[in-house]
């Protein structure tokens, strides 16, 4: 039974020619589930079908380029000819089989170039995207060609069984470029006034409506471009009203930003775009959808009850848990796996030209192969002992218990979650704790025997008489190789974030794992009033971190006055200072600076200098692997997570899932 406070989510909604079975939708997003022709593949079918099976009312495919002139960053689909129709048939049949509605988003990326060798089409020769490609002004013939391309692409979608289409009007795509006075500097009938700048958008919508007949027609608009000189909220509300007055659009989905489809990070407040949706809903007569870190059903229900929106996009929430709606309907919302907003694999994998995945859900993006793992009981139930209650240990215990094993988990801490709970103390990273809370709750719900505040020794493990032992003991901070020996003024980044010891004076933070640890420690030190210098051997801090998250940290670091010293490798430690010995501009790597004309390495260049401070903070860790030697040879022992080698969270969780699936 649905909880009373979530009933608003379960009400059906008429949306033009279709009826949404509830108020929760999966909005358009790239999956990179494509073949060599940029057409959706069988992984895409399984991906969207799973979200439909989980109860979503409507799923929207990510941007589909309607014309070959459109750039195709992050693996967006192509809809240039009839080859896509058969793929649409597979997708629509799979989604409809589970009672959901499906639409593709149609668009043209305009100036958002992906570095291809074609020209850039835009209303005027003005560049605004980060890549900086300067477009050529489109001719009237090219405008006519794109209008027709939108219509033909929409026709293919409907012939392929799609319930309709969504047109990308915002997010800095081509229609947005025509609408904005920042990028549309034309003086013909397509520029010079609000009415003229709207003409291209109007022509596209009218051509699409004529092509698809009575099928669903949605638009995705901006609440604001959030860019100086472009369209603000009032300007967009005028555009929304113009669209509404055409009388041919069935629903409006409100997002934001001009430089791309910006996905809010963990540092951004939840529900960040709700105010935009509410303003649009007050202006237009059609149903309006809201997006923007709407992370849980309670927030979604509150948004509908407050009049912010008629339906709510919970896209990343469905990447984390495709069965979110079913759990709401069955009153199991406490079992919903939360989206923490980390963007490490939903957005991060796209940037690495790989398909969408989730840090804490190893099945996402692999539904075709792993979809039944958690629900399939193991052939033989076994006693499994897991040592370590961080993400790797918790995931091992969770999947093992689901598969019917008897599981005991030891951890020396008073609660599960490991070092993730420490990392969550950093400003803007509090969402990290949501996932380990969920994992902890799940292992308790599944009956795992939790033995906390217990530093497991071999005798404790053997007393359980295990069939399988999994060591997920993680890694511990230790003396860096360049320090040679311990020193009371040499401290680990994790200890600093945890609040021990209290730092004062001058602090040097040495980043050697190139993730968020060192930046977190630097911010804590600066917050204590310290003068902080951040040192990295790389060209920039935390280069293994997604750009959007790194930008969040860098913004805070600059505001805190932290000095950042790049391309400087720490090579020694003088404890009398204390100080670190650094080779400036002399990173010991096979870069162009350190190889000869034949590619042979040269001796590292750069003068060695000393940087003095009151405290030196490091990120050096080593696996906690003592139990390997202490357990007898006849015990089946596996290891997972940082005890193998330092991972990012997803590496530990996904490896744990794969390991437990074998038991």
N, C-alpha and C positions, 0 to 999 in steps of 0.2 A: 504494500500500500504506500502510495506517495505521501510523504510528510505534508502536513497542512500548509506549512510556510512555503512549499514548493509547488502548490497546486497551479499557480499561474503559468508554470512552464508546460503543463500538460494539456492546456486548452488548444483546440485546433484553430487555425487561422486561414481565412480565405485570402489567397494571393492571386489575383487575376483569375485565370482559368483553372487553377489548382488549389488544393487545400492542404496546408501543412498539418501533419498529424499532431505536432506539438510546436513549441516556440523556439526550439534549439536547432541551429543549423551549423554546418561546416562551411565556412566561406572560402572563396577562391584562394588557393595557395599552390605554389610549385611543389612538385614531388620528385622531379627528375626520374620518374619511372617512364623512360622513353627508350625507343630503339634508335638505330643509327639514322633514321629519317625524322627523328623528333616526333614520332607518333606514339600515343600511349600504348604500353605493353601489358602483358598479363600480370605483372606485379602491380600495375596501376588498377587493374580490374579488382584484384584481391584487396588492395588497400582501400578503395572506396566502398567496395561491397561490405567490408568488415565494419565500417562506420555506419553504413545503412543497417546492417544486422544489429548493431548496438543501439539503434533507436533514433538516430538523427533524423530530423524531418526532411532536410534537404542537404545535399552535398554539392559543392561547386568546384569544378576543376579549375586549376590555375590558368593564368593568362595564356590564350592561344593566339599566336600571331596570325593575322588574317592575310598577310601579304609578304612576299619574299623580301621586300625592302625593310621589314622590321628586324631590328637586332633581336637576338634570342639568348639573352643571358640566363644563367642558372637553369638551363634545360627546359625552357618553356616549349609548349607544343607548337606544331605547325598545322595550319588549316589552309593550305594553298590549293588543294585539289581534292578529288573524290576519294583518294586512298584512305582518308581518315574516317570515312563513313562507316566502314566495317568495324573499325575500332570503337566508334561511338556505339554501335549496336551491341558489342560485347559488354561495354561499360553500362549502358542503360539497362540491358536485360539483367545484369548482375545486381544492380542497385534496386531496380523495380521489384526483383524477387523478394526483397526484404521490406517492401512497402515505402521506400523513400523516393524523393524527387531528385533528379540530377540535372544540372545545367553546366555548360562550359562558360568560362569568361572569355570574351573576344576582345582583342585589343591590338594596338600597334605601339611598339615601345618608343617610337619617335627618336629622340636624342639620346636615349639610354643605351649607348653603344656597348657591344661586348667585345670590341676589338676586331671585328670582322673586316673583310676587305671591301665591303660595299659602301655606298654613300649613306649619309644620314639624312633622312627626310624629316622636315619640320616646317612650321609655318613661316619662320624667319631665320636668318643666319645668325642666331644667337645661341650660345652654349650655356647650359645651366647645370648639367649633370657632372658628377665627380670626375668622370673620365675626360671631360673637357673637349670632346669632339665638336667641331664647329660644323653645323649643318648647312645645307643649301636650301634656299627658300623654295618650297614646293610650287610647281606651276598649277594652273587651273586644271590641266589635263591630269596631273598626278592626284590632285584632290578628288576629281571625279573617279579616278581609278581606285582610290582607297575607299571611297563611299561604296562603290560597287563591291569591293572586296569584302567589306563588312557584311553586306547583304548576302553574298554568295556563301561566306563562311557560316552565317546563321542558318542558311538553307541546308547546308550539309549536316549541321548539328541536329536539326529537326528530322531530316531524313534518316539519321542514325538513331532515332528513338529518344533523343533528349527532350525533356519537357519544355525546353525553351532555351534562352541564352541570357547571359548578363554582359552588358557592355561596360568596358573599363573607361570611365569618364574622368577619373582622378588619377592620383599616384604618379603624376608627371608623365603619363603616357600621351600619345599624340593628341587625343581630344583635349586633354588638359592643357597642352601647349598652345592649342588654338584659343582656348578660353582665357588664358592668362595674358594680361598686358605686359608682363615681364618678357615673355617669349614670343608673343604675337605682335609684331611691329609692322604689319602689312597696312597698306593704304587702299586696298581694293575692297570688294564686297565681303571679304573674310576678316577684315581688321579695321581698327580705328574707332570702334564704339563697342559697347557691351553687346548690342544686338548683332552687329557684324561678326564679332568674335564667337557668338553662339551659333552662327549659321552652319558651320561644319558639323557641330554636335547634332543639331536639328536634322540635317540631311542624313547623317548616319542612322539616327534613331528611326526616322521615317522610312528609310530604305530597308532597314532590318524588319520593321513591323510589316511592311508590304510583303516581304519575302516569307515570313514565318506565319502569317495569318493570325489565328487566334492563340498561338502558343505563348507561353510565359515570356515576358520581356522585363528584365531587371536592369538597373543601372547601379554601378558602384561609384559614388561621388566622394569628394573630400568635405569634411567639416571646415577645414581651412588648409591652405597649402603650407602654412607655417613657415613661409619663406618671405623675407623682406622684398617688397616690390611686386609680389604675386597676389593671388586671391586670398582675401581674409574671410572671416566667417560671414560677414554681411554680404560680400560679393557672391559667395557660394550659395547663400540662401536665395539671392535673386536668381541665380542659375537654376537652383532646385525648383523654384516656382515656375520658371520658364518651361522646364521639363514637364512638370505636373500639368501645366496648361495645355501641353500638346495633346493630352488625353489618350496617349498610346502606350504609356509605361505602367507596369503593374506593381512595381515595388522598388524601393530605394535603399541601398545598403551604404552606410556612412562610415568612412574611414578618414584618413588624414595623411598629409605630407606630399611634397612636390618632387623630392629627389629619389623617389622609389616607393615601393610597398614596405614601409618601415614597420618592423616588428618590434614592439616595445620590449625592452630588456627587463630583467629582474629589478633594476634600479628605478624603473618607472612605476608610478602608482597604479594600482589595479583600477580598472574602469576608466582609463585615462581619456577615452573619447566619448564617454556617455553624454557629456554636455552638448557635444556636437549633434548627436542623434536627436536629443530632446528638442534642440532648436529647429532642426529640420522637420521633425514631426509636428511641431506647432505651426509650420508654414505650409506644408503640403497635405493633400488629402489621401494619398496612397499609404499603404503600410510601410513602415520604416524599420530597418534593422540597425543594431549597434554592435560594435566590435571594440577591441582594445584592452587586453589583459583582463577579460572577464573570466576569472579563473575557477569559479566554483558555482554550483547551481543556486546557492543562496543569493549571490550577487546578481545572477541572471534573473531570478524571480523578482528580486527587489527592483531591478531596472524596469521590468514590465509593469509591476504594480505601481511604480512611481510615475509612469507615463513617459519614461525615457525612450522607449522603443516598443514595437509590436512583436519583434522577434529578435533573437540574440545570437550572434556568432560566437561559438566557443571552439575555435579551430585548433589552437594548440592544446586545449584541454582534451580534444579528441585524438590528437597525436599521442598524448600521454595515455589516455584511456578511451578506446573506441566504444566501450560499452557504458559510457557515462549516463546516457539517457535511460537505458534499461535499469541501471542501478537506482536512478531517481524514481522510476516508476515502481520499483519493487521495495522502496524504502530502505535501500542499502547505500545511501550516499556516503556513509562513513567508510565504505570500501572503495570509493573512487580514487584512483591513483592521480595525485595532483600534478598539474603543470606548474613548474617552479619558475618559469620565465628565463631559464639559463641560456636559451637559443644555441646551445653547443652542438646539437645534432639536427634540429629541425631547420634552422637557418645555416648553421655551420657546415653541415654536410653539403648543402647546395653550393656553398662557396668553394668547396673542395671537389666539385663536379661529381658528387655522389648522391644517391637518392636519400630522401627524407628518412630520418630515424629519430629516436628519442633516448635521452640519457638513461632514464629509469624504466623504459619499456623496451626490452630487447626484441620483441615481436614486431614492433612498428617498422614498416618498410620491408619486412620479411614474412608477411602474412602467409604467402604461398607455401613456405617451408616450415615455419615455426608455429603456425596458428594453433595446432592441437597439442603442443608439447605440455603446457601447463595442465591441461584437462585429461591427459592420458596417464593412468596409473602405471607405475613401474611393474614389470613382471613379478618381481620378488621384493616384498617390503624388507627394508633393512634398518639397522640402527646407525644413524649418521650423527657424528659429533662435529660441530663447527666451533672453531676457536677464533673469536674475533667478531665483534658486533658492529663493524663499520658497514658501508654499503655492500662490499663483496660478501661478507659473512652473512648479512641479513638476506641478501638475494639467494644465496646458496640454501639457507635454511627455509626460506619461503617456498622456493620451487621444489625442494626435496619434500617438504611437508605436503604440498599440493599433490605430489606424485605418490603419496601414500607411505612415505618413510617415517620412522620414529626419530625425531630430531631433538638433540640437546645442543644448546649454544652457550658457550662460556664467554664472558667478557669482564675485564678488570674494572671497567668504569661502572658508575651507578646507573647509567642508562645507555640504550643502544644509540648508534649513530656515528660513533668514532670521531675522527677529526673534522668531519663535516659540521658538527655542532660548533666547533671552534671557528671554522671559516664563516659560518653564518653570522658571527658577531660583527663582521665588517659592514660599514654603512652601505646600504643598497644590495646586500647579499643575504638578507634575512630569509628569503624564500628557500634557501638551501635546506633549511630545517624541515620544511613541509614534507619532502620526499622521505627523509629518514624517519620522521614521525610515522608516515604511512607504512613504511617497511616494518617498523617496530610494532605497530598495531596489527599488521597482517600476520606476523609470526606468532603473536599472542593469540589472535583469533583462530589460527590454524593449530593451536595446541603445542607449539614448540616449547620445550622445557628450557626456560631462560634462567641461567645461573649467572647473575650479575655480581659485581664487586668480587669476582673470583679470578685471580691470576692462575690460569689453568696450568698445572704441571702434568707431567706424563702420568703420574699415578692417578690423578683426578680423571684424566681421559680414559685410562684403561679400566677404571672402576665402573664405567658405563658399559663395558664390554662391546665396543663399537665394531661394526662391520667396515665402516668407512670413516676416516678422519679427514676433515678439511681444515687446513691452516689458512686463516684469513687474518693473520696477526698484524698485517700492515708493515709500515716502515717507521723507524724512529729517527729523530734528529740526532746527528752525531757530529763529531769534529770534522770540519772540511779537510780535504787533503792538503790544501794550501796552508792550513793553520798548524799542522804537525802535532799540536797538543792543546788540551782544553785550557780555558781561561775564563775567569768569572765575568769578564766584560765581553765575552763572545757568546751570543745567545741565538737560539733558533727562532725563525719567523713565527712558527706556530705558538711558541711560548709567549712571544710578544703580543700576538693577537688574543691569546688567552688571558693576558693581563699580568704575566709574571716574567721577569721582574718589572717594576715601574721604571721606565727609562727617563733619563734627564740629560740635558746638555746636548752635545753633538752626536748624531747617530749616522752611521753608514750602513745602508742596507744593500747586500750583495745578492743580486738575482741570478741564480744558476739553474733554476728549473724552468724559467721562462713561462710561468703560469701566473696565477693571481696571488700566490702566497706572499711574495716579496712586496707587492704593491699594497696588500692588506696591512702588512707589518709597518710599512712606511707611513700609511695613513694613521695607524694607531699611535705611532711615535710622534707624528706631527700634531695629532690631537692632544698629546700630553704636553705640548709646548716645546718639543725638541726641534733643533735645527737638523733637518734630515737631508742627506745626500743619497740618491739611489744610483747604484752602479750596475751596469750590465755589459757583457761582452758583445751583445748583439747590437744591431743598428737602432733598436728601440726596445722598450720594456715589453715583457710578456708576449713575445711573438708567437707563442703557441695558443694564444687566446683569441677568440673571435673578435674582429675589429670593433663591433658595436659595444661589446663588453669592455674591451680595452679602452675605448673612448670614454666610457663611463668612469673608469678608474683614472684616466689621465686628466679628465676634467676636475675630479676631486683633488688629485695630486697637485695640479697647477694652482688651484684655489688655496691649497694648504701651504703653498710656497716651497714645495719639495724640489730640490735641485736634482735634475736627471743627467747623469753622465753616461753616454753610450760609447760603444766600440772600445771599451776599456776592460781588460781582463785582469782579475785578481790573481796574482801569482805567488803571494806570500803573506805572512802575518808576523808583525813585530809586537809581541805582547807587552813590551815595556811602555808603549805609547798610550793605549794600544793604537795600532794603525795597520792598514792593509797596504801591501805593495802592489801597485797596478802597472800594467803596461798599456799606456795610452795609445790608442790607434794601432795596437799591435795584437789583434786577436790571432791566436794560434790556430789558423784554419787555412784550408786550401782556397783562399780567395785570390782575386787578381793581384792583390798587393803582395802576396807571399809565394808566388810561383814564378819561375822564369819562363822564357819564351817557349820552352818545351814542356811546360806543365809540371816541372819538378819543383818540389817544395824548397823554399828558401828558409833561412833562419828567421824566426819571427822578429819583426822590426818594432820600433817604438821604444821610447825611453821609459825606464822603470822609475816610478815616482811613488811617494808615500802619502797616503791620505789619513790624517789623524782624526780620531773621534773619541768620545767617552764610551761609546758602545758600538760593537760591530754585530750586525744581524745577518745570519746566513740562512740558506734554504737547503743545506746538505742533509740528505737522509740515507739510511741504509736499511735493508730488509731485516725484520725481526724473525729470524729463522732458527732460533735455538732449538725449538721443539723437533725439528727434523732429526737432529742428532740424539735427542733424548728418547724418542719413541723406538721400540724394538722393530727389527726388520720385518717381522711377520705381520705387522699392522699395515693395512692399505692406507696410505697417506697421499692426499692431494694438496696442492697449494693454489691460491687464487688471490688476485689483487696485488697490493703493493709489496707483499712478502715475496712476490716473484720479481717485480721491478716496479718503480714508481709509475702509476697510471694517472690519467685523468679519471674522473668518476665513471664515465661511460665505459672505459676499458675494464675497470674492475667489475661493474655490474653485468656487462654483457658476457664477460668471461665466466662469471659465476653462474649465469643462466645456462650457458653451454655446458659447463661442468655438471651441474645438477641434472640436466636433461639426460645425461649418460647413465645415471645411477639406476 
